[in-house]
Amino acid sequence: MNYRHTLVLIASLATISGCDQMQSGNSTDSGNTTTAAPAVEGVVIATVNNSPITQDVLDVYASQRKAQAGNTEQAKSEEAVLNELISLELMRQDAVKNGLNTQPVVIAALDQQTRTALAGAAIKDFMASNPVSDEAAKALYDEQIGVAGKEYNARHILVADEETATGVIELLDSGSDFSELAKEKSTGPSGPSGGKLGWFGADQMVKPFSEATAALEKGAYTKTPVQTQFGWHVIILDDTRESTPPPFEDVKDRIKMLLANPQLQQYIESMKSSASIDIK
């Protein structure tokens, strides 16, 4: 199961966008051309040249703004967010006035925003209609996530060839300091810090490296070089500990999202099989 793909698919398609997109339409008021947005329903909280902004639009825009990746700004007041929407509406009207809504790239962008919004709504509806049970989420948690494991705190020296790695081991055997040798000889990014890798689980490292680390006693280093696709390693194990899995309640929603993906993918595949798709 490709969990990373799952999160990207659901997160990207489920985001309902469009409250700040340009929309076409024209009306005339006292001889001046204005650009009215399509008719909307809901509580109107502002109008801009007769184009309404509703509370629902404000709520959606505020939610999108909060969820925006990398947005580190402090939460703005409703008044400040509304002022942003008013500015966006003025720019939308200006775009229509200047004919920008007829540009092919703009038409394509609006079309794709509509597709994304509707696809996101369909995904949310499907997931609401086909919920993953707490029992299914707990079963996956118990099997893969809630199991305590071992973590390692190690340092390593990475070099380009076996001969150099063997030379490093000989220097260690003669009493040289591991961290100083790492600073002097390691070609890896951890070299300047003495080869420190910090705490890691076995599944976080390539197999030859993790197997060699797991076989070491605390304080011991590898007596033969360890080869990986990155080069040749000399590894010293500083400490081990039992990992503490996160509580089920803290990860339950994420697990449910992961488990929902096969159902969603199956549903999409069933629609593909019965759809008429012609790729030019």
N, C-alpha and C positions, 0 to 999 in steps of 0.2 A: 504494500500500500504506500503510495507516494504522498506522505503527509504534507511535505512542503508545497507540492502542487495543489493539494486540497485547500490549504489556507489561502493561497494566491487566488485560486478560482473563486471560492466563496466570497472572499473579502472584496475582490475587484468587481464581481458582478452584482453583489448584494448592495453596493453603495448606490443609493438613489440620488442621482444628480440632476441638475437642470433648473434649479430655482433662480440661478444667476445667468442663465444662458440668454443669448439674443433671440428675440422672437419677431416675426414679421407681422405687418398689419399697418394700415394707415387710416387716419381720419382727419377731417378738416374742422377747425374751430376758429371762427371769425377771420377766415382767410389765411390763417397760419397753419402750416402742415405739422401735425404731431404724429406720434407713432404709438398707438395704443396696443397694449398687450392683449392676448386673447381673453375672452370673458372668463372670470373665475368665480368660484363659490367660496363662501366662508366669511369670516369677520374681517372687514376691510379696516386696516389700521393706518393706511396712508394712501394718498393718490399722488401721482406724478404726471402732470399734464393729462389728467383724466384716466391714467392707467393705474389700476388698483394694486396694492400690495396687501396680502392677507396675513393673518396671524399664522396660518399653516405654512405659508412661504417663509415667514420669518423663523419659525421653529425648525424647518428643514435646513435652512441656510445656517442657522446657529449650530445645529447638530453636525453638519458637514464641516463647518469651520473648526469645531472642537476636535473632530476626528482626523483632520488633515495631518498627514504624515509630516513630522518635523516641526509642527507648529508649537513653539515653546512660549508663545505669548500668554500672558495671564488672561483669564476669562474676561471678556468685555461685557459691559452692561447691555441690556436689551436695547436701550436707546442708541448706543454706539453701533450695535449690529444693524439696527434699522437704518441708521445713517449710511452705513456701507451699502445696504440694499438700495437705498435711494440713489446713491452715486452710480451703482451698477445699472439701475433702471434708466438713468439719464444717459449713460454711455450706450445702453441698448438702443434707446431712441435715436441717439446720434448716429449709430451704425446704420439703422434702417433709413434714416433721413438721407444719408450719404450713399445709399445703395449697397452697402457692404453685405447685406443679407442675401444678395443675389450672386455673390462670388462662389464659385464651385467648392472651394476649400471650406468656406463657412457653412454652406449647405450640407456638405459631407460631415462636418463636425457636429452640427445640430442633429443630423440623422443618427450618428453614432451615439450621441448622448441620449437620444430617445430610446435606441436599442438597449443601451446599458441600463437605463432606468427601468424599462419594462422587463428585461431579463432578470434584473435584481429583484423586482417585485415578484416575478414568477418563482424564483429560487426561494425567497422568504415564504411564499405561500406553500410551496412543496414541502419545505422543511417543517412548517407549522402543521401541515396535514400528515406528515410522516415523522413524528418525533422519535428520537432515540431515547430509550428508557434509561432510568437511573441504574437499573440492574445490568444492562449491557455496558454502560460506561464503567460501572464498578468492576465488571469482569475483566475488561481490558486494563484497567488500573491495576488490579491484583496480579495480572499476568505479566505486564511489561513495565509499569511505572512505579507501582508501590513496593516493588521488591528491593530490599536493601542490597547494596553491592559494595565493592571495595574501590576506594579511590587512592591514587598514588601522588606523592609529592616527589618529583625527581628533577635532576639536572642532566644535561647531555652536552656532548661535544660533537659537532657535525663537521666532517671533513670530506674531501672529494674522493679519496681512494683508501683501499684496505691497508696499504703499507703505512700511510700516515696515521691511520687509526691504531694500528698495532704499535707504532712508535709512541702514541699518547698513552696507551696502556702500560708500556714499559716505563715511561716517566712516572706514572702513578704508582707502579710497583716499587719504584725507587724512592717514593716519598713526596713527589711533587703535589702541590695543592690543586684540587680539581677545578675550583672556580678560577684560579689564575690561569690554568691551562686553557680553560674555555675562553677567557678573555683574549688570550694570545692566539689560539689556533682555530677556534670554532668559526665556521663560515655561516652559521645559522643566525637568525635575528636575535636569539637569546644569548649569543656570545658575550656582548658587552655587559650583561647582567650576571655573568658567571655561569651561563647555561641554564638558568632557572626556568622551569616550565610551569611552576605552580601546581595546584591540585587538578587532577584529571581522572576520568574514568577510562577503563580499558577500551571502550567503544569510541573514544574520542581520538585515539591514535591509530596509525596503520598497524596491521596485525603483527608484523615482525617486531616492531618497537614495543607494543603493549605486552606481547608474550615474553620478551626479554626482561621487561620491567617487572612483570608479575613473578618471574622466577628468581628475582633477587631477594636477599635478606636485607633488612634495614641497615643502611650504612655501607653496603657492598656495591661494587661497580662491576660491569661486564668484563669478563676476562678475555673475551674474543669480540672483535668488531661486529656490529649489527648492521646489516645492509637493508636499506629501504629504497624507494624510488627517489628519495631526496639525497642520498649519499650514504656515508658510513658513519655510524654513531658509536660513541662510548657513553654509557648511561650509568648514573649513580642514583640509588634509591635513598632518599632522605627520610621518608616516613610513609605510613599507610593509615587509613582510617575507614570505618564503615560509612557509606553514604546514607544520608537521611532523605527519603523520598518526600515530596511535598504532600500535604494532606489532600485527601480525595476531593473535599469540597472546594479547595483552591483551584483544582484543575478540571473539575467535572465538566464545565461548559466547553472547555477546549477539547476534551476527549469526545464529547458529543458531536462537536463540529467535525472531528476527524472521522468518526463513525458514520456521519451523515453522508460523507462523500461517495462511498460505493453506491448508496441508494440513488443519489443524485446522478452519478455517472450512468448507472443502469437506465434511469429514466430518460436521460439525454440520448443514450444509444438507441433506446426503443423508438424515440421520435425520429432519430436519423434513419432508422431502418424503414420507417413508413413514409418518410418525406421524399419529395422529388428534389434532388440536389444536383445541379449541373454546374460544375466548376469549369470556367472558360480557360 
